[in-house]
Amino acid sequence: MTQPLKIGVLGSGSAGRTLANGFLDHAHRVAIGSRTPDKLRDWLREAGREAQVGTFAQAAQFGGVDCLVRQWPGGRRGRDPTRRL
């Protein structure tokens, strides 16, 4: 097995939590950064001891690898982000 990574996930919406869960499933350590870390108490309880939550800055400092996870502007309007404007 490879050495586990320390990964900071900047974004705590459903996509951020899903990505974090995937990293945890592969035995990596994860910190999720959020504007409102207290809202992640339930996720943290279920995620286990290799997970933590904090501010965006705390998650970024934690991670040797950081992932920015946010909604694409216009994503809800059906715009294709790969199409040239």
Contact map, one row per residue, 1 for C-alpha under 8 A:
1110000000000000000000000000000000000000000000000000000000000000000000000000000000000
1111000000000000000000000000000000000000000000000000000000000000000000000000000000000
1111100000000000000000000000000000000000000000000000000000000000000000000000000000000
0111110000000000000000000011100000000000000000000000000000000000000000000000000000000
0011111000000000000000000001100000000000000000000000000000000011100000000000000000000
0001111100000000000000000001111000000000000000000000000000000111100000000000000000000
0000111110000000000000100001111000000000000000000000000000000111111000000000000000000
0000011111000000000000000000011110000000000000000000000000111111111000000000000000000
0000001111110001001100000000011110000000000000000000000000110000011110000000000000000
0000000111110001000000000000000111000000000000000000000100110000011110000000000000000
0000000011111011100000000000000111000000000000000000000100000000000111000000000000000
0000000011111111100000000000000111000001000000000000000000000000000010000000000000000
0000000000111111100000000000000000000000000000000000000000000000000001000000000000000
0000000000011111110000000000000000000000000000000000000000000000000000000000000000000
0000000000111111111000000000000000000000000000000000000000000000000011000000000000000
0000000011111111111100000000000100000000000000000000000000000000000011000000000000000
0000000000111111111110000000000100000000001000000000000000000000000000000000000000000
0000000000000111111111000000000000000000000000000000000000000000000000000000000000000
0000000010000011111111100000000000000000000000000000000000000000000000000000000000000
0000000010000001111111110000011100000000000000000000000000000000000000000000000000000
0000000000000000111111111000000000000000000000100000000000000000000000000000000000000
0000000000000000011111111100000000000000000000000000000000000000000000000000000000000
0000001000000000001111111111110000000000000000000000000000000000000000000000000000000
0000000000000000000111111111110000000000000000100110000000000000000000000000000000000
0000000000000000000011111111000000000000000000000000000000000000000000000000000000000
0000000000000000000001111111000000000000000000000000000000000000000000000000000000000
0001000000000000000000111111100000000000000000000000000000000000000000000000000000000
0001111000000000000000111111110000000000000000000100000000000000000000000000000000000
0001111000000000000000110011111000000000000000000110000000000000000000000000000000000
0000011110000000000100110001111100000000000000000111000000000010000000000000000000000
0000011110000000000100000000111110000000000000000011110000100110000000000000000000000
0000000111110001100100000000011111000000000000000011111100100000000000000000000000000
0000000111110000000000000000001111101000000000000000111111110000000000000000000000000
0000000001110000000000000000000111111000000000000000111100000000000000000000000000000
0000000000000000000000000000000011111000000000000000001100000000000000000000000000000
0000000000000000000000000000000001111111000000000000001000000000000000000000000000000
0000000000000000000000000000000011111111100000000000111000000000000000000000000000000
0000000000000000000000000000000000011111100000000000000000000000000000000000000000000
0000000000000000000000000000000000011111110000000000000000000000000000000000000000000
0000000000010000000000000000000000011111111100000000100000000000000000000000000000000
0000000000000000000000000000000000001111111110000000000000000000000000000000000000000
0000000000000000000000000000000000000011111111000000000000000000000000000000000000000
0000000000000000100000000000000000000001111111100000000000000000000000000000000000000
0000000000000000000000000000000000000001111111110011100000000000000000000000000000000
0000000000000000000000000000000000000000111111110000000000000000000000000000000000000
0000000000000000000000000000000000000000011111110000000000000000000000000000000000000
0000000000000000000010010000000000000000001111111110000000000000000000000000000000000
0000000000000000000000000000000000000000000111111110000000000000000000000000000000000
0000000000000000000000000000000000000000000000111111000000000000000000000000000000000
0000000000000000000000010001110000000000000000111111000000000000000000000000000000000
0000000000000000000000010000111100000000000100111111100000000000000000000000000000000
0000000000000000000000000000011100000000000100001111110000000000000000000000000000000
0000000000000000000000000000001111001001000100000011111000100000000000000000000000000
0000000000000000000000000000001111001000000000000001111111100000000000000000000000000
0000000000000000000000000000000111111000000000000000111111100000000000000000000000000
0000000001100000000000000000000111100000000000000000011111110000000000000000000000000
0000000000000000000000000000000010000000000000000000011111111000000000000000000000000
0000000000000000000000000000000010000000000000000000011111111100000000000000000000000
0000000111000000000000000000001110000000000000000000111111111110010000000000000000000
0000000111000000000000000000000010000000000000000000000111111110010000000000000000000
0000000100000000000000000000000000000000000000000000000011111111000000000000000000000
0000011100000000000000000000001000000000000000000000000001111111000000000000000000000
0000111100000000000000000000011000000000000000000000000000111111110000000000000000000
0000111100000000000000000000000000000000000000000000000000001111110000000000000000000
0000111100000000000000000000000000000000000000000000000000000011111000000000000000000
0000001111000000000000000000000000000000000000000000000000110011111100000000000000000
0000001111000000000000000000000000000000000000000000000000000000111110000000000000000
0000000011100000000000000000000000000000000000000000000000000000011111000000000000000
0000000011110011000000000000000000000000000000000000000000000000001111100000000000000
0000000000101011000000000000000000000000000000000000000000000000000111110000000000000
0000000000000000000000000000000000000000000000000000000000000000000011111010000000000
0000000000000000000000000000000000000000000000000000000000000000000001111110000010000
0000000000000000000000000000000000000000000000000000000000000000000000111111000000000
0000000000000000000000000000000000000000000000000000000000000000000000011111111000000
0000000000000000000000000000000000000000000000000000000000000000000000111111111110000
0000000000000000000000000000000000000000000000000000000000000000000000001111111000000
0000000000000000000000000000000000000000000000000000000000000000000000000111111000000
0000000000000000000000000000000000000000000000000000000000000000000000000111111100000
0000000000000000000000000000000000000000000000000000000000000000000000000111111110000
0000000000000000000000000000000000000000000000000000000000000000000000000010011111100
0000000000000000000000000000000000000000000000000000000000000000000000010010001111110
0000000000000000000000000000000000000000000000000000000000000000000000000000000111110
0000000000000000000000000000000000000000000000000000000000000000000000000000000111111
0000000000000000000000000000000000000000000000000000000000000000000000000000000011111
0000000000000000000000000000000000000000000000000000000000000000000000000000000000111
